[in-house]
Amino acid sequence: MEISEVFNSQLYSSLLNLSHPLEGTFYLFLLAVIFRWRWPKTWNRFLKSVAAKGEGKLNDHK
């Protein structure tokens, strides 16, 4: 339990020190890659839940 508390405090302090939008975007991307690698089915369900609804099929012009 002590290791996770130290990790959480280090993570929190590093997030407080973000100074540029690209740095924050990089960290979000890194978290997404790690989450996708570790829990792919959950990640795919999340992406489906936040996806915009389409008006129809994409390949109607066959």
N, CA, C and O atoms as a Maestro MAE file, in Angstrom:
{
 s_m_m2io_version
 :::
 2.0.0
}

f_m_ct {
 s_m_title
 :::
 protein
 m_atom[248] {
  # First column is atom index #
  i_m_mmod_type
  r_m_x_coord
  r_m_y_coord
  r_m_z_coord
  i_m_residue_number
  s_m_chain_name
  s_m_pdb_residue_name
  s_m_pdb_atom_name
  i_m_atomic_number
  :::
  1 25 0.818 -1.185 0.000 1 A "MET " " N  " 7
  2 3 0.000 0.000 0.000 1 A "MET " " CA " 6
  3 2 0.864 1.253 0.000 1 A "MET " " C  " 6
  4 15 0.475 2.268 -0.578 1 A "MET " " O  " 8
  5 25 2.003 1.199 0.624 2 A "GLU " " N  " 7
  6 3 2.873 2.367 0.710 2 A "GLU " " CA " 6
  7 2 3.443 2.728 -0.660 2 A "GLU " " C  " 6
  8 15 3.605 3.909 -0.968 2 A "GLU " " O  " 8
  9 25 3.747 1.733 -1.481 3 A "ILE " " N  " 7
  10 3 4.298 1.986 -2.812 3 A "ILE " " CA " 6
  11 2 3.279 2.723 -3.672 3 A "ILE " " C  " 6
  12 15 3.635 3.659 -4.387 3 A "ILE " " O  " 8
  13 25 2.021 2.311 -3.609 4 A "SER " " N  " 7
  14 3 1.008 2.983 -4.425 4 A "SER " " CA " 6
  15 2 0.775 4.416 -3.950 4 A "SER " " C  " 6
  16 15 0.487 5.291 -4.767 4 A "SER " " O  " 8
  17 25 0.893 4.668 -2.663 5 A "GLU " " N  " 7
  18 3 0.749 6.031 -2.162 5 A "GLU " " CA " 6
  19 2 1.885 6.918 -2.653 5 A "GLU " " C  " 6
  20 15 1.660 8.074 -3.011 5 A "GLU " " O  " 8
  21 25 3.098 6.388 -2.673 6 A "VAL " " N  " 7
  22 3 4.245 7.148 -3.180 6 A "VAL " " CA " 6
  23 2 4.065 7.409 -4.672 6 A "VAL " " C  " 6
  24 15 4.311 8.519 -5.144 6 A "VAL " " O  " 8
  25 25 3.636 6.388 -5.415 7 A "PHE " " N  " 7
  26 3 3.407 6.544 -6.850 7 A "PHE " " CA " 6
  27 2 2.331 7.593 -7.113 7 A "PHE " " C  " 6
  28 15 2.496 8.449 -7.982 7 A "PHE " " O  " 8
  29 25 1.231 7.529 -6.364 8 A "ASN " " N  " 7
  30 3 0.149 8.494 -6.549 8 A "ASN " " CA " 6
  31 2 0.607 9.914 -6.250 8 A "ASN " " C  " 6
  32 15 0.236 10.844 -6.967 8 A "ASN " " O  " 8
  33 25 1.396 10.095 -5.219 9 A "SER " " N  " 7
  34 3 1.860 11.436 -4.893 9 A "SER " " CA " 6
  35 2 2.825 11.953 -5.951 9 A "SER " " C  " 6
  36 15 2.798 13.140 -6.274 9 A "SER " " O  " 8
  37 25 3.678 11.088 -6.499 10 A "GLN " " N  " 7
  38 3 4.590 11.504 -7.565 10 A "GLN " " CA " 6
  39 2 3.817 11.825 -8.845 10 A "GLN " " C  " 6
  40 15 4.128 12.795 -9.537 10 A "GLN " " O  " 8
  41 25 2.819 11.016 -9.153 11 A "LEU " " N  " 7
  42 3 1.995 11.269 -10.328 11 A "LEU " " CA " 6
  43 2 1.251 12.588 -10.183 11 A "LEU " " C  " 6
  44 15 1.203 13.381 -11.123 11 A "LEU " " O  " 8
  45 25 0.680 12.826 -9.031 12 A "TYR " " N  " 7
  46 3 -0.066 14.047 -8.787 12 A "TYR " " CA " 6
  47 2 0.838 15.273 -8.879 12 A "TYR " " C  " 6
  48 15 0.449 16.285 -9.461 12 A "TYR " " O  " 8
  49 25 2.020 15.194 -8.320 13 A "SER " " N  " 7
  50 3 2.931 16.339 -8.369 13 A "SER " " CA " 6
  51 2 3.427 16.591 -9.789 13 A "SER " " C  " 6
  52 15 3.616 17.743 -10.177 13 A "SER " " O  " 8
  53 25 3.640 15.537 -10.567 14 A "SER " " N  " 7
  54 3 4.074 15.750 -11.953 14 A "SER " " CA " 6
  55 2 2.942 16.319 -12.801 14 A "SER " " C  " 6
  56 15 3.199 17.105 -13.713 14 A "SER " " O  " 8
  57 25 1.697 15.940 -12.522 15 A "LEU " " N  " 7
  58 3 0.578 16.514 -13.264 15 A "LEU " " CA " 6
  59 2 0.367 17.982 -12.925 15 A "LEU " " C  " 6
  60 15 -0.091 18.752 -13.769 15 A "LEU " " O  " 8
  61 25 0.694 18.374 -11.711 16 A "LEU " " N  " 7
  62 3 0.576 19.775 -11.330 16 A "LEU " " CA " 6
  63 2 1.612 20.647 -12.024 16 A "LEU " " C  " 6
  64 15 1.409 21.854 -12.163 16 A "LEU " " O  " 8
  65 25 2.710 20.061 -12.457 17 A "ASN " " N  " 7
  66 3 3.795 20.815 -13.068 17 A "ASN " " CA " 6
  67 2 3.718 20.884 -14.589 17 A "ASN " " C  " 6
  68 15 4.680 21.310 -15.228 17 A "ASN " " O  " 8
  69 25 2.597 20.475 -15.185 18 A "LEU " " N  " 7
  70 3 2.453 20.576 -16.639 18 A "LEU " " CA " 6
  71 2 2.463 22.049 -17.029 18 A "LEU " " C  " 6
  72 15 1.706 22.850 -16.480 18 A "LEU " " O  " 8
  73 25 3.318 22.397 -17.971 19 A "SER " " N  " 7
  74 3 3.455 23.799 -18.321 19 A "SER " " CA " 6
  75 2 3.090 24.101 -19.770 19 A "SER " " C  " 6
  76 15 3.072 25.266 -20.167 19 A "SER " " O  " 8
  77 25 2.800 23.082 -20.564 20 A "HIS " " N  " 7
  78 3 2.518 23.312 -21.973 20 A "HIS " " CA " 6
  79 2 1.414 22.355 -22.424 20 A "HIS " " C  " 6
  80 15 1.384 21.204 -21.989 20 A "HIS " " O  " 8
  81 25 0.511 22.811 -23.285 21 A "PRO " " N  " 7
  82 3 -0.569 21.927 -23.758 21 A "PRO " " CA " 6
  83 2 -0.069 20.671 -24.462 21 A "PRO " " C  " 6
  84 15 -0.687 19.612 -24.345 21 A "PRO " " O  " 8
  85 25 1.036 20.773 -25.189 22 A "LEU " " N  " 7
  86 3 1.563 19.576 -25.857 22 A "LEU " " CA " 6
  87 2 2.062 18.551 -24.856 22 A "LEU " " C  " 6
  88 15 1.968 17.347 -25.094 22 A "LEU " " O  " 8
  89 25 2.584 19.017 -23.754 23 A "GLU " " N  " 7
  90 3 3.035 18.099 -22.714 23 A "GLU " " CA " 6
  91 2 1.847 17.331 -22.125 23 A "GLU " " C  " 6
  92 15 1.923 16.120 -21.915 23 A "GLU " " O  " 8
  93 25 0.761 18.044 -21.865 24 A "GLY " " N  " 7
  94 3 -0.442 17.392 -21.363 24 A "GLY " " CA " 6
  95 2 -1.035 16.430 -22.371 24 A "GLY " " C  " 6
  96 15 -1.501 15.349 -22.011 24 A "GLY " " O  " 8
  97 25 -1.018 16.827 -23.651 25 A "THR " " N  " 7
  98 3 -1.522 15.953 -24.705 25 A "THR " " CA " 6
  99 2 -0.679 14.697 -24.814 25 A "THR " " C  " 6
  100 15 -1.214 13.608 -25.019 25 A "THR " " O  " 8
  101 25 0.625 14.834 -24.681 26 A "PHE " " N  " 7
  102 3 1.499 13.666 -24.719 26 A "PHE " " CA " 6
  103 2 1.178 12.702 -23.582 26 A "PHE " " C  " 6
  104 15 1.124 11.490 -23.793 26 A "PHE " " O  " 8
  105 25 0.964 13.230 -22.377 27 A "TYR " " N  " 7
  106 3 0.638 12.360 -21.251 27 A "TYR " " CA " 6
  107 2 -0.708 11.665 -21.439 27 A "TYR " " C  " 6
  108 15 -0.853 10.496 -21.081 27 A "TYR " " O  " 8
  109 25 -1.687 12.367 -21.995 28 A "LEU " " N  " 7
  110 3 -2.973 11.723 -22.290 28 A "LEU " " CA " 6
  111 2 -2.808 10.622 -23.320 28 A "LEU " " C  " 6
  112 15 -3.404 9.552 -23.196 28 A "LEU " " O  " 8
  113 25 -1.998 10.884 -24.339 29 A "PHE " " N  " 7
  114 3 -1.733 9.871 -25.359 29 A "PHE " " CA " 6
  115 2 -1.029 8.663 -24.751 29 A "PHE " " C  " 6
  116 15 -1.375 7.521 -25.056 29 A "PHE " " O  " 8
  117 25 -0.057 8.908 -23.906 30 A "LEU " " N  " 7
  118 3 0.672 7.824 -23.261 30 A "LEU " " CA " 6
  119 2 -0.249 6.981 -22.379 30 A "LEU " " C  " 6
  120 15 -0.162 5.753 -22.389 30 A "LEU " " O  " 8
  121 25 -1.121 7.627 -21.626 31 A "LEU " " N  " 7
  122 3 -2.085 6.889 -20.809 31 A "LEU " " CA " 6
  123 2 -3.029 6.065 -21.676 31 A "LEU " " C  " 6
  124 15 -3.372 4.937 -21.323 31 A "LEU " " O  " 8
  125 25 -3.451 6.627 -22.817 32 A "ALA " " N  " 7
  126 3 -4.336 5.890 -23.721 32 A "ALA " " CA " 6
  127 2 -3.641 4.659 -24.300 32 A "ALA " " C  " 6
  128 15 -4.248 3.593 -24.407 32 A "ALA " " O  " 8
  129 25 -2.387 4.804 -24.668 33 A "VAL " " N  " 7
  130 3 -1.640 3.664 -25.219 33 A "VAL " " CA " 6
  131 2 -1.473 2.572 -24.168 33 A "VAL " " C  " 6
  132 15 -1.641 1.389 -24.465 33 A "VAL " " O  " 8
  133 25 -1.149 2.962 -22.961 34 A "ILE " " N  " 7
  134 3 -0.986 1.979 -21.880 34 A "ILE " " CA " 6
  135 2 -2.315 1.297 -21.579 34 A "ILE " " C  " 6
  136 15 -2.372 0.079 -21.411 34 A "ILE " " O  " 8
  137 25 -3.386 2.090 -21.511 35 A "PHE " " N  " 7
  138 3 -4.706 1.515 -21.230 35 A "PHE " " CA " 6
  139 2 -5.130 0.576 -22.350 35 A "PHE " " C  " 6
  140 15 -5.678 -0.495 -22.091 35 A "PHE " " O  " 8
  141 25 -4.874 0.980 -23.610 36 A "ARG " " N  " 7
  142 3 -5.236 0.140 -24.758 36 A "ARG " " CA " 6
  143 2 -4.429 -1.157 -24.760 36 A "ARG " " C  " 6
  144 15 -4.959 -2.210 -25.116 36 A "ARG " " O  " 8
  145 25 -3.197 -1.096 -24.381 37 A "TRP " " N  " 7
  146 3 -2.360 -2.292 -24.347 37 A "TRP " " CA " 6
  147 2 -2.800 -3.240 -23.236 37 A "TRP " " C  " 6
  148 15 -2.816 -4.457 -23.417 37 A "TRP " " O  " 8
  149 25 -3.155 -2.674 -22.087 38 A "ARG " " N  " 7
  150 3 -3.486 -3.496 -20.918 38 A "ARG " " CA " 6
  151 2 -4.917 -4.034 -20.957 38 A "ARG " " C  " 6
  152 15 -5.145 -5.193 -20.610 38 A "ARG " " O  " 8
  153 25 -5.881 -3.213 -21.372 39 A "TRP " " N  " 7
  154 3 -7.298 -3.581 -21.377 39 A "TRP " " CA " 6
  155 2 -7.923 -3.257 -22.729 39 A "TRP " " C  " 6
  156 15 -8.676 -2.290 -22.834 39 A "TRP " " O  " 8
  157 25 -7.628 -4.049 -23.779 40 A "PRO " " N  " 7
  158 3 -8.108 -3.708 -25.124 40 A "PRO " " CA " 6
  159 2 -9.625 -3.766 -25.272 40 A "PRO " " C  " 6
  160 15 -10.196 -2.912 -25.952 40 A "PRO " " O  " 8
  161 25 -10.293 -4.733 -24.667 41 A "LYS " " N  " 7
  162 3 -11.750 -4.831 -24.821 41 A "LYS " " CA " 6
  163 2 -12.452 -3.658 -24.141 41 A "LYS " " C  " 6
  164 15 -13.403 -3.099 -24.687 41 A "LYS " " O  " 8
  165 25 -11.988 -3.289 -22.965 42 A "THR " " N  " 7
  166 3 -12.562 -2.145 -22.267 42 A "THR " " CA " 6
  167 2 -12.320 -0.865 -23.061 42 A "THR " " C  " 6
  168 15 -13.203 -0.012 -23.145 42 A "THR " " O  " 8
  169 25 -11.154 -0.728 -23.631 43 A "TRP " " N  " 7
  170 3 -10.825 0.455 -24.436 43 A "TRP " " CA " 6
  171 2 -11.742 0.550 -25.657 43 A "TRP " " C  " 6
  172 15 -12.237 1.631 -25.978 43 A "TRP " " O  " 8
  173 25 -11.971 -0.582 -26.340 44 A "ASN " " N  " 7
  174 3 -12.841 -0.576 -27.505 44 A "ASN " " CA " 6
  175 2 -14.281 -0.236 -27.129 44 A "ASN " " C  " 6
  176 15 -14.959 0.476 -27.868 44 A "ASN " " O  " 8
  177 25 -14.753 -0.736 -25.990 45 A "ARG " " N  " 7
  178 3 -16.102 -0.376 -25.529 45 A "ARG " " CA " 6
  179 2 -16.192 1.105 -25.214 45 A "ARG " " C  " 6
  180 15 -17.204 1.742 -25.504 45 A "ARG " " O  " 8
  181 25 -15.133 1.663 -24.617 46 A "PHE " " N  " 7
  182 3 -15.109 3.100 -24.324 46 A "PHE " " CA " 6
  183 2 -15.171 3.918 -25.610 46 A "PHE " " C  " 6
  184 15 -15.925 4.887 -25.699 46 A "PHE " " O  " 8
  185 25 -14.381 3.530 -26.601 47 A "LEU " " N  " 7
  186 3 -14.384 4.261 -27.867 47 A "LEU " " CA " 6
  187 2 -15.742 4.189 -28.551 47 A "LEU " " C  " 6
  188 15 -16.192 5.179 -29.129 47 A "LEU " " O  " 8
  189 25 -16.405 3.033 -28.495 48 A "LYS " " N  " 7
  190 3 -17.737 2.912 -29.076 48 A "LYS " " CA " 6
  191 2 -18.749 3.774 -28.335 48 A "LYS " " C  " 6
  192 15 -19.671 4.317 -28.944 48 A "LYS " " O  " 8
  193 25 -18.582 3.899 -27.036 49 A "SER " " N  " 7
  194 3 -19.542 4.698 -26.262 49 A "SER " " CA " 6
  195 2 -19.391 6.194 -26.498 49 A "SER " " C  " 6
  196 15 -20.367 6.930 -26.358 49 A "SER " " O  " 8
  197 25 -18.202 6.666 -26.851 50 A "VAL " " N  " 7
  198 3 -17.999 8.098 -27.087 50 A "VAL " " CA " 6
  199 2 -18.022 8.460 -28.566 50 A "VAL " " C  " 6
  200 15 -17.875 9.633 -28.911 50 A "VAL " " O  " 8
  201 25 -18.205 7.480 -29.446 51 A "ALA " " N  " 7
  202 3 -18.212 7.747 -30.883 51 A "ALA " " CA " 6
  203 2 -19.489 8.474 -31.285 51 A "ALA " " C  " 6
  204 15 -20.551 8.275 -30.695 51 A "ALA " " O  " 8
  205 25 -19.359 9.316 -32.298 52 A "ALA " " N  " 7
  206 3 -20.518 10.020 -32.846 52 A "ALA " " CA " 6
  207 2 -21.330 9.055 -33.705 52 A "ALA " " C  " 6
  208 15 -20.781 8.165 -34.354 52 A "ALA " " O  " 8
  209 25 -22.615 9.244 -33.698 53 A "LYS " " N  " 7
  210 3 -23.492 8.410 -34.519 53 A "LYS " " CA " 6
  211 2 -23.386 8.856 -35.969 53 A "LYS " " C  " 6
  212 15 -23.410 10.051 -36.265 53 A "LYS " " O  " 8
  213 25 -23.270 7.890 -36.867 54 A "GLY " " N  " 7
  214 3 -23.152 8.191 -38.295 54 A "GLY " " CA " 6
  215 2 -24.522 8.308 -38.940 54 A "GLY " " C  " 6
  216 15 -25.520 7.839 -38.393 54 A "GLY " " O  " 8
  217 25 -24.560 8.943 -40.118 55 A "GLU " " N  " 7
  218 3 -25.821 9.109 -40.841 55 A "GLU " " CA " 6
  219 2 -26.131 7.896 -41.715 55 A "GLU " " C  " 6
  220 15 -27.273 7.715 -42.139 55 A "GLU " " O  " 8
  221 25 -25.166 7.099 -41.976 56 A "GLY " " N  " 7
  222 3 -25.360 5.929 -42.825 56 A "GLY " " CA " 6
  223 2 -24.063 5.196 -43.018 56 A "GLY " " C  " 6
  224 15 -23.085 5.429 -42.309 56 A "GLY " " O  " 8
  225 25 -24.065 4.310 -43.982 57 A "LYS " " N  " 7
  226 3 -22.849 3.551 -44.271 57 A "LYS " " CA " 6
  227 2 -21.824 4.455 -44.940 57 A "LYS " " C  " 6
  228 15 -22.177 5.371 -45.681 57 A "LYS " " O  " 8
  229 25 -20.557 4.188 -44.671 58 A "LEU " " N  " 7
  230 3 -19.496 4.978 -45.271 58 A "LEU " " CA " 6
  231 2 -19.242 4.609 -46.728 58 A "LEU " " C  " 6
  232 15 -18.808 5.457 -47.507 58 A "LEU " " O  " 8
  233 25 -19.501 3.373 -47.108 59 A "ASN " " N  " 7
  234 3 -19.183 2.903 -48.454 59 A "ASN " " CA " 6
  235 2 -20.472 2.694 -49.281 59 A "ASN " " C  " 6
  236 15 -20.700 1.600 -49.797 59 A "ASN " " O  " 8
  237 25 -21.304 3.730 -49.404 60 A "ASP " " N  " 7
  238 3 -22.543 3.623 -50.168 60 A "ASP " " CA " 6
  239 2 -22.319 3.716 -51.683 60 A "ASP " " C  " 6
  240 15 -23.204 3.338 -52.452 60 A "ASP " " O  " 8
  241 25 -21.180 4.201 -52.120 61 A "HIS " " N  " 7
  242 3 -20.926 4.474 -53.536 61 A "HIS " " CA " 6
  243 2 -20.257 3.329 -54.276 61 A "HIS " " C  " 6
  244 15 -19.467 3.591 -55.183 61 A "HIS " " O  " 8
  245 25 -20.523 2.100 -53.946 62 A "LYS " " N  " 7
  246 3 -19.870 0.936 -54.583 62 A "LYS " " CA " 6
  247 2 -20.168 0.852 -56.035 62 A "LYS " " C  " 6
  248 15 -19.697 -0.063 -56.710 62 A "LYS " " O  " 8
  :::
 }
 m_bond[247] {
  # First column is bond index #
  i_m_from
  i_m_to
  i_m_order
  :::
  1 1 2 1
  2 2 3 1
  3 3 4 2
  4 3 5 1
  5 5 6 1
  6 6 7 1
  7 7 8 2
  8 7 9 1
  9 9 10 1
  10 10 11 1
  11 11 12 2
  12 11 13 1
  13 13 14 1
  14 14 15 1
  15 15 16 2
  16 15 17 1
  17 17 18 1
  18 18 19 1
  19 19 20 2
  20 19 21 1
  21 21 22 1
  22 22 23 1
  23 23 24 2
  24 23 25 1
  25 25 26 1
  26 26 27 1
  27 27 28 2
  28 27 29 1
  29 29 30 1
  30 30 31 1
  31 31 32 2
  32 31 33 1
  33 33 34 1
  34 34 35 1
  35 35 36 2
  36 35 37 1
  37 37 38 1
  38 38 39 1
  39 39 40 2
  40 39 41 1
  41 41 42 1
  42 42 43 1
  43 43 44 2
  44 43 45 1
  45 45 46 1
  46 46 47 1
  47 47 48 2
  48 47 49 1
  49 49 50 1
  50 50 51 1
  51 51 52 2
  52 51 53 1
  53 53 54 1
  54 54 55 1
  55 55 56 2
  56 55 57 1
  57 57 58 1
  58 58 59 1
  59 59 60 2
  60 59 61 1
  61 61 62 1
  62 62 63 1
  63 63 64 2
  64 63 65 1
  65 65 66 1
  66 66 67 1
  67 67 68 2
  68 67 69 1
  69 69 70 1
  70 70 71 1
  71 71 72 2
  72 71 73 1
  73 73 74 1
  74 74 75 1
  75 75 76 2
  76 75 77 1
  77 77 78 1
  78 78 79 1
  79 79 80 2
  80 79 81 1
  81 81 82 1
  82 82 83 1
  83 83 84 2
  84 83 85 1
  85 85 86 1
  86 86 87 1
  87 87 88 2
  88 87 89 1
  89 89 90 1
  90 90 91 1
  91 91 92 2
  92 91 93 1
  93 93 94 1
  94 94 95 1
  95 95 96 2
  96 95 97 1
  97 97 98 1
  98 98 99 1
  99 99 100 2
  100 99 101 1
  101 101 102 1
  102 102 103 1
  103 103 104 2
  104 103 105 1
  105 105 106 1
  106 106 107 1
  107 107 108 2
  108 107 109 1
  109 109 110 1
  110 110 111 1
  111 111 112 2
  112 111 113 1
  113 113 114 1
  114 114 115 1
  115 115 116 2
  116 115 117 1
  117 117 118 1
  118 118 119 1
  119 119 120 2
  120 119 121 1
  121 121 122 1
  122 122 123 1
  123 123 124 2
  124 123 125 1
  125 125 126 1
  126 126 127 1
  127 127 128 2
  128 127 129 1
  129 129 130 1
  130 130 131 1
  131 131 132 2
  132 131 133 1
  133 133 134 1
  134 134 135 1
  135 135 136 2
  136 135 137 1
  137 137 138 1
  138 138 139 1
  139 139 140 2
  140 139 141 1
  141 141 142 1
  142 142 143 1
  143 143 144 2
  144 143 145 1
  145 145 146 1
  146 146 147 1
  147 147 148 2
  148 147 149 1
  149 149 150 1
  150 150 151 1
  151 151 152 2
  152 151 153 1
  153 153 154 1
  154 154 155 1
  155 155 156 2
  156 155 157 1
  157 157 158 1
  158 158 159 1
  159 159 160 2
  160 159 161 1
  161 161 162 1
  162 162 163 1
  163 163 164 2
  164 163 165 1
  165 165 166 1
  166 166 167 1
  167 167 168 2
  168 167 169 1
  169 169 170 1
  170 170 171 1
  171 171 172 2
  172 171 173 1
  173 173 174 1
  174 174 175 1
  175 175 176 2
  176 175 177 1
  177 177 178 1
  178 178 179 1
  179 179 180 2
  180 179 181 1
  181 181 182 1
  182 182 183 1
  183 183 184 2
  184 183 185 1
  185 185 186 1
  186 186 187 1
  187 187 188 2
  188 187 189 1
  189 189 190 1
  190 190 191 1
  191 191 192 2
  192 191 193 1
  193 193 194 1
  194 194 195 1
  195 195 196 2
  196 195 197 1
  197 197 198 1
  198 198 199 1
  199 199 200 2
  200 199 201 1
  201 201 202 1
  202 202 203 1
  203 203 204 2
  204 203 205 1
  205 205 206 1
  206 206 207 1
  207 207 208 2
  208 207 209 1
  209 209 210 1
  210 210 211 1
  211 211 212 2
  212 211 213 1
  213 213 214 1
  214 214 215 1
  215 215 216 2
  216 215 217 1
  217 217 218 1
  218 218 219 1
  219 219 220 2
  220 219 221 1
  221 221 222 1
  222 222 223 1
  223 223 224 2
  224 223 225 1
  225 225 226 1
  226 226 227 1
  227 227 228 2
  228 227 229 1
  229 229 230 1
  230 230 231 1
  231 231 232 2
  232 231 233 1
  233 233 234 1
  234 234 235 1
  235 235 236 2
  236 235 237 1
  237 237 238 1
  238 238 239 1
  239 239 240 2
  240 239 241 1
  241 241 242 1
  242 242 243 1
  243 243 244 2
  244 243 245 1
  245 245 246 1
  246 246 247 1
  247 247 248 2
  :::
 }
}
